[in-house]
Amino acid sequence: MKKIRVIVVDDSALVRSLLAEIINRQPDMECIGTANDPLIAREMIRERNPDVITLDVEMPRMDGIDFLARLMRLRPMPVVMISTLTERGADVTLRALELGAIDFVAKPRVGVANGLSELAAQIVEKIRIAAKAQIRRAPAAAPAVAGSAPAPAAPSSGALLGRVSTEKLIFIGASTGGTEAIRQILVPLPADCPGIVITQHMPPGFTTSFAARLNTLCRITVKEAAHGERILPGHAYIAPGGRHFSVGRSGANYVAVVEDGEPVNRHKPSVEVLFRSAAAVVGRNAYGIMLTGMGADGARAMREMKDAGSYNYVQDEASCIVFGMPREAIAHGAADEVLPLDQIAPALMARLHAPDRVHHRI
């Protein structure tokens, strides 16, 4: 069996040693080198041609983000970021995902040795996923910065919808690669689009920054979901990390249900939980969107949505970082349309603009 060849880049000798040990314990991977700064890592990558690198965010001589930007422009390859659980760490991690990192592991600020050992299963799983992921080059143009006006994806993308029933809701599920995919869905949407509810697999401490970052880029308001709040048109609500999110009813209104509970399909938040509520509460007024991600979370519930009358979009394989969750949704017969990522928002808007909602099943 060909092993996954990994280079570890981190300025902490302890972290380098721990990560190398975790990697070398796996029968299907090996650590072929460690580097304490990006300049050493650059030469090591050239000489040893790894399959995956793990990259710390904060390092001497050149920080991890600058190094990642150069790497993804000149030699795109799978990168798993090692981030610290701080507000700044969350912001920088989201920037790394925007630049093309596949995923991240959130290491604790204190008790790093024990923390990394407890995260070992997650670390090696993310390395395995990264090794199989589709890599994309960093965009040539600089991405939008906080506070800048969003660039419409198409001339008509920002056109107001006008009268759309407040009964309609848009449900989005995503995992690996999903932060950027969600951004591409939300940025073109008009300020009066139906309410949007989102589950992105993400740990506690990162979803607040994720929502705030999207809120600076979108015409709609984007926020972390809070238990009991009314779900409004022109707003997107993101499941808080480490909590399940679903939709309930309070009289004539949809409300957010945010609660603790056991992981579902190994995830908390789980797409299954959100999509199941779409089938039970929203029925034919729901639109489902399944985006890039590993595994099968949400596939069965998306089929339940379709059986209840929803219209569902699934991201196609070519535009996915990881074609796991979309593949499973298709296999369960949950998809009405399978589309490239950049065509999902326009297709959804066209359907919402149409005076009559006619389903064309595939």
C-alpha positions as CSV (number, residue, x, y, z in Angstrom):
1,M,0.0,0.0,0.0
2,K,1.3,3.4,-1.0
3,K,1.6,5.5,2.1
4,I,0.5,9.2,2.3
5,R,3.7,11.2,2.6
6,V,3.3,14.1,5.0
7,I,5.5,17.1,5.9
8,V,4.8,18.8,9.2
9,V,5.5,22.6,9.4
10,D,5.3,24.1,12.9
11,D,7.6,26.4,14.9
12,S,7.0,24.3,18.1
13,A,9.5,21.4,18.5
14,L,6.9,19.7,20.8
15,V,4.1,20.0,18.2
16,R,6.4,18.7,15.4
17,S,7.3,15.7,17.4
18,L,3.8,14.9,18.5
19,L,2.4,15.3,15.0
20,A,5.2,13.2,13.5
21,E,4.5,10.4,16.1
22,I,0.7,10.5,15.4
23,I,1.3,10.3,11.6
24,N,3.9,7.5,11.9
25,R,1.6,5.3,14.0
26,Q,-0.8,5.0,11.0
27,P,-0.3,2.1,8.7
28,D,-1.2,4.2,5.6
29,M,0.9,7.3,6.2
30,E,4.4,8.5,7.1
31,C,5.9,11.8,8.2
32,I,8.8,12.3,5.7
33,G,10.0,15.5,7.3
34,T,9.4,18.4,9.7
35,A,10.3,22.1,9.4
36,N,10.2,24.8,11.9
37,D,9.6,27.7,9.5
38,P,8.2,28.1,5.9
39,L,11.5,28.8,4.2
40,I,12.9,25.5,5.3
41,A,9.6,23.9,4.4
42,R,9.7,25.3,0.9
43,E,13.0,23.5,0.2
44,M,11.8,20.3,1.8
45,I,8.6,20.3,-0.3
46,R,10.7,20.7,-3.5
47,E,13.1,17.9,-2.5
48,R,10.6,15.4,-1.1
49,N,7.3,16.1,-2.9
50,P,4.9,15.3,-0.1
51,D,1.2,14.3,-0.6
52,V,0.0,16.6,2.2
53,I,1.5,19.2,4.5
54,T,0.3,20.3,7.9
55,L,0.9,24.0,8.5
56,D,0.9,26.1,11.6
57,V,-0.7,29.6,11.3
58,E,1.8,31.6,13.3
59,M,5.5,31.0,12.5
60,P,8.8,33.0,12.3
61,R,10.3,34.6,9.2
62,M,7.0,34.1,7.2
63,D,3.6,33.5,8.7
64,G,1.6,30.5,7.6
65,I,-0.9,32.5,5.6
66,D,1.8,34.2,3.5
67,F,3.4,30.9,2.9
68,L,0.1,29.2,2.0
69,A,-0.8,32.0,-0.4
70,R,2.5,31.5,-2.3
71,L,2.3,27.8,-2.1
72,M,-1.2,27.6,-3.6
73,R,-0.2,30.0,-6.3
74,L,3.0,28.3,-7.4
75,R,2.6,24.7,-6.3
76,P,-1.0,23.9,-5.2
77,M,-1.1,20.9,-2.9
78,P,-3.3,19.6,0.0
79,V,-2.8,21.6,3.2
80,V,-4.3,20.9,6.6
81,M,-3.9,24.0,8.9
82,I,-3.1,23.7,12.6
83,S,-4.9,26.6,14.3
84,T,-5.1,27.8,17.8
85,L,-8.6,28.1,19.4
86,T,-8.6,31.9,19.6
87,E,-10.7,34.6,17.9
88,R,-7.7,35.6,15.8
89,G,-6.9,31.9,15.2
90,A,-10.5,31.5,13.8
91,D,-10.2,34.6,11.5
92,V,-6.8,33.5,10.2
93,T,-8.1,29.9,9.6
94,L,-11.0,31.1,7.5
95,R,-8.5,33.2,5.5
96,A,-6.5,30.0,5.0
97,L,-9.6,28.1,3.8
98,E,-10.3,30.9,1.4
99,L,-6.8,30.6,0.0
100,G,-7.2,26.9,-0.6
101,A,-6.4,24.9,2.5
102,I,-8.5,21.7,2.6
103,D,-9.3,21.7,6.3
104,F,-8.0,22.6,9.8
105,V,-7.4,21.2,13.2
106,A,-8.0,23.4,16.2
107,K,-5.3,22.9,18.8
108,P,-5.8,24.1,22.4
109,R,-3.9,27.1,23.7
110,V,-2.7,25.2,26.8
111,G,-2.1,21.5,27.4
112,V,-1.0,21.1,23.8
113,A,0.5,17.6,24.3
114,N,-2.6,16.1,25.8
115,G,-4.8,18.1,23.4
116,L,-3.1,16.9,20.3
117,S,-3.1,13.3,21.5
118,E,-6.9,13.6,22.0
119,L,-7.2,15.0,18.5
120,A,-5.1,12.3,16.9
121,A,-8.1,10.5,15.2
122,Q,-9.3,13.8,13.8
123,I,-5.9,14.8,12.6
124,V,-5.2,11.6,10.7
125,E,-8.8,11.5,9.3
126,K,-8.3,15.1,7.9
127,I,-4.9,14.1,6.4
128,R,-6.5,11.2,4.6
129,I,-9.3,13.4,3.3
130,A,-6.8,16.0,2.2
131,A,-4.8,13.4,0.3
132,K,-7.8,12.6,-1.9
133,A,-9.2,16.1,-2.2
134,Q,-9.4,18.1,-5.4
135,I,-7.0,21.0,-5.3
136,R,-7.7,24.4,-6.6
137,R,-5.2,27.2,-7.3
138,A,-5.5,30.4,-5.3
139,P,-7.4,33.0,-7.2
140,A,-5.3,35.4,-9.2
141,A,-7.3,38.4,-8.0
142,A,-7.2,39.3,-4.4
143,P,-10.4,38.2,-2.6
144,A,-12.8,40.7,-1.2
145,V,-11.8,42.3,2.1
146,A,-14.1,43.0,5.0
147,G,-16.3,45.9,4.4
148,S,-15.9,45.9,0.6
149,A,-19.0,45.8,-1.7
150,P,-19.6,42.2,-2.9
151,A,-19.1,41.6,-6.6
152,P,-22.2,40.1,-8.2
153,A,-21.6,36.7,-9.7
154,A,-23.8,37.7,-12.7
155,P,-25.4,40.9,-13.8
156,S,-28.8,39.9,-12.5
157,S,-27.6,38.1,-9.4
158,G,-28.4,41.0,-7.1
159,A,-31.9,41.7,-8.5
160,L,-34.5,41.8,-5.9
161,L,-37.0,38.9,-6.0
162,G,-40.1,40.9,-5.1
163,R,-43.0,38.9,-3.7
164,V,-41.7,35.6,-2.5
165,S,-43.7,33.7,0.1
166,T,-42.2,34.1,3.6
167,E,-43.1,30.4,3.9
168,K,-40.1,29.4,1.8
169,L,-36.8,28.5,3.3
170,I,-33.4,27.5,1.9
171,F,-31.5,24.7,3.6
172,I,-27.7,24.3,3.1
173,G,-25.5,21.5,4.3
174,A,-21.7,21.3,3.9
175,S,-18.5,19.9,5.3
176,T,-14.9,19.8,4.0
177,G,-14.5,22.6,1.5
178,G,-17.8,24.1,2.6
179,T,-16.8,27.4,3.9
180,E,-15.8,28.7,0.5
181,A,-18.7,26.9,-1.2
182,I,-21.2,28.6,1.1
183,R,-19.6,32.0,0.4
184,Q,-20.1,31.4,-3.3
185,I,-23.7,30.6,-2.8
186,L,-24.5,33.5,-0.4
187,V,-22.6,36.4,-2.0
188,P,-24.8,36.7,-5.1
189,L,-28.1,36.4,-3.3
190,P,-30.4,39.5,-3.1
191,A,-31.3,41.2,0.1
192,D,-34.9,40.0,0.0
193,C,-34.2,36.3,-0.6
194,P,-36.0,33.7,1.6
195,G,-34.5,32.9,4.9
196,I,-31.5,30.5,4.8
197,V,-30.4,28.0,7.4
198,I,-27.0,26.4,7.2
199,T,-25.1,23.6,8.9
200,Q,-21.4,23.5,8.1
201,H,-19.3,21.0,10.1
202,M,-17.2,23.3,12.3
203,P,-16.0,23.1,15.9
204,P,-17.0,25.6,18.6
205,G,-15.2,28.9,18.4
206,F,-15.1,29.2,14.6
207,T,-18.7,29.7,13.5
208,T,-19.0,33.1,15.0
209,S,-16.0,34.3,13.0
210,F,-17.4,32.5,9.9
211,A,-20.7,34.2,10.2
212,A,-19.2,37.6,10.8
213,R,-16.9,37.2,7.8
214,L,-19.8,36.3,5.5
215,N,-21.8,39.2,6.8
216,T,-19.2,41.7,5.5
217,L,-19.4,40.2,2.0
218,C,-23.1,39.5,1.5
219,R,-26.2,41.6,0.8
220,I,-28.1,39.5,3.2
221,T,-27.5,39.5,6.9
222,V,-25.5,36.5,8.1
223,K,-25.3,35.5,11.7
224,E,-24.8,32.5,14.1
225,A,-28.2,31.0,14.9
226,A,-29.6,31.6,18.4
227,H,-32.2,29.4,20.0
228,G,-35.8,30.6,19.7
229,E,-35.1,33.5,17.3
230,R,-37.4,34.0,14.4
231,I,-36.0,33.1,11.0
232,L,-36.5,36.1,8.7
233,P,-36.2,36.7,4.9
234,G,-33.0,38.3,3.9
235,H,-31.1,36.5,6.7
236,A,-28.8,33.4,6.8
237,Y,-28.4,31.5,10.1
238,I,-25.4,29.3,10.7
239,A,-25.4,26.4,13.1
240,P,-23.2,27.2,16.1
241,G,-20.1,24.9,16.3
242,G,-20.8,22.0,18.7
243,R,-24.6,22.4,18.7
244,H,-27.4,20.9,16.6
245,F,-29.5,23.3,14.6
246,S,-33.0,22.7,13.2
247,V,-36.1,24.6,12.3
248,G,-39.3,24.7,14.3
249,R,-42.6,26.5,14.3
250,S,-44.0,29.2,16.6
251,G,-47.5,30.2,15.4
252,A,-47.0,31.5,11.8
253,N,-43.3,31.9,12.2
254,Y,-40.3,29.7,11.6
255,V,-37.9,29.7,14.6
256,A,-34.4,28.4,15.2
257,V,-34.0,25.4,17.5
258,V,-30.4,25.2,18.8
259,E,-29.7,22.5,21.3
260,D,-27.1,20.1,22.6
261,G,-27.4,16.3,22.1
262,E,-25.4,13.3,20.9
263,P,-23.5,13.6,17.6
264,V,-25.5,12.4,14.6
265,N,-23.5,10.6,11.9
266,R,-20.5,11.5,14.1
267,H,-21.2,15.2,13.7
268,K,-22.5,18.0,15.9
269,P,-23.9,20.1,14.3
270,S,-25.3,17.6,11.8
271,V,-26.8,18.2,8.4
272,E,-29.1,15.3,9.0
273,V,-30.7,17.1,12.0
274,L,-31.3,20.3,10.0
275,F,-32.6,18.6,6.8
276,R,-34.9,16.3,8.8
277,S,-36.6,19.4,10.2
278,A,-37.0,20.7,6.7
279,A,-39.0,17.6,5.8
280,A,-41.1,17.7,8.9
281,V,-41.7,21.4,9.3
282,V,-41.3,23.2,5.9
283,G,-42.2,20.5,3.3
284,R,-42.8,21.7,-0.2
285,N,-41.7,25.3,0.7
286,A,-38.1,24.1,1.3
287,Y,-35.2,24.3,-1.1
288,G,-32.3,22.0,-0.3
289,I,-28.6,22.5,-1.2
290,M,-26.0,19.9,-0.5
291,L,-22.4,21.1,-0.9
292,T,-18.9,19.6,-0.8
293,G,-18.0,17.3,2.2
294,M,-16.8,13.9,3.3
295,G,-19.2,11.2,4.4
296,A,-22.9,10.8,4.1
297,D,-24.3,13.3,6.7
298,G,-27.6,14.6,5.5
299,A,-28.2,12.3,2.5
300,R,-31.1,10.3,4.0
301,A,-32.7,13.4,5.4
302,M,-32.4,15.2,2.0
303,R,-34.3,12.3,0.4
304,E,-36.9,12.9,3.1
305,M,-37.1,16.5,2.1
306,K,-37.7,15.6,-1.5
307,D,-40.4,13.1,-0.5
308,A,-42.0,15.9,1.5
309,G,-42.0,18.1,-1.7
310,S,-38.8,20.2,-1.5
311,Y,-36.7,21.0,-4.6
312,N,-33.0,20.0,-4.1
313,Y,-29.7,21.1,-5.6
314,V,-26.6,19.0,-5.3
315,Q,-23.0,20.2,-6.1
316,D,-21.4,18.2,-8.9
317,E,-18.2,16.2,-8.5
318,A,-16.0,18.4,-10.7
319,S,-16.5,21.5,-8.5
320,C,-16.4,19.7,-5.1
321,I,-13.3,19.6,-2.9
322,V,-14.6,16.3,-1.6
323,F,-17.5,14.5,-3.4
324,G,-18.7,12.5,-0.4
325,M,-21.9,14.1,0.9
326,P,-23.1,15.1,-2.6
327,R,-22.4,11.6,-4.0
328,E,-24.5,10.1,-1.2
329,A,-27.3,12.5,-1.7
330,I,-27.4,11.6,-5.4
331,A,-27.3,7.9,-4.5
332,H,-30.3,8.3,-2.2
333,G,-32.3,9.9,-5.0
334,A,-32.4,13.2,-3.2
335,A,-31.2,15.5,-6.1
336,D,-33.5,17.4,-8.5
337,E,-30.5,19.1,-10.1
338,V,-26.8,18.3,-10.0
339,L,-24.9,21.5,-10.8
340,P,-21.4,23.1,-10.7
341,L,-21.1,25.3,-7.6
342,D,-21.2,28.6,-9.6
343,Q,-24.5,27.6,-11.2
344,I,-26.5,26.7,-8.0
345,A,-27.3,30.3,-6.8
346,P,-28.4,31.5,-10.3
347,A,-30.6,28.3,-10.8
348,L,-32.1,28.9,-7.4
349,M,-32.8,32.6,-8.1
350,A,-34.4,31.7,-11.5
351,R,-36.7,29.3,-9.8
352,L,-37.7,31.8,-7.1
353,H,-38.3,34.5,-9.8
354,A,-40.6,32.1,-11.7
355,P,-44.3,32.9,-11.0
356,D,-45.1,29.2,-10.6
357,R,-43.1,26.6,-8.9
358,V,-43.0,23.5,-11.2
359,H,-40.8,20.6,-10.2
360,H,-38.9,18.9,-12.9
361,R,-37.5,15.7,-11.4
362,I,-34.3,14.1,-12.7
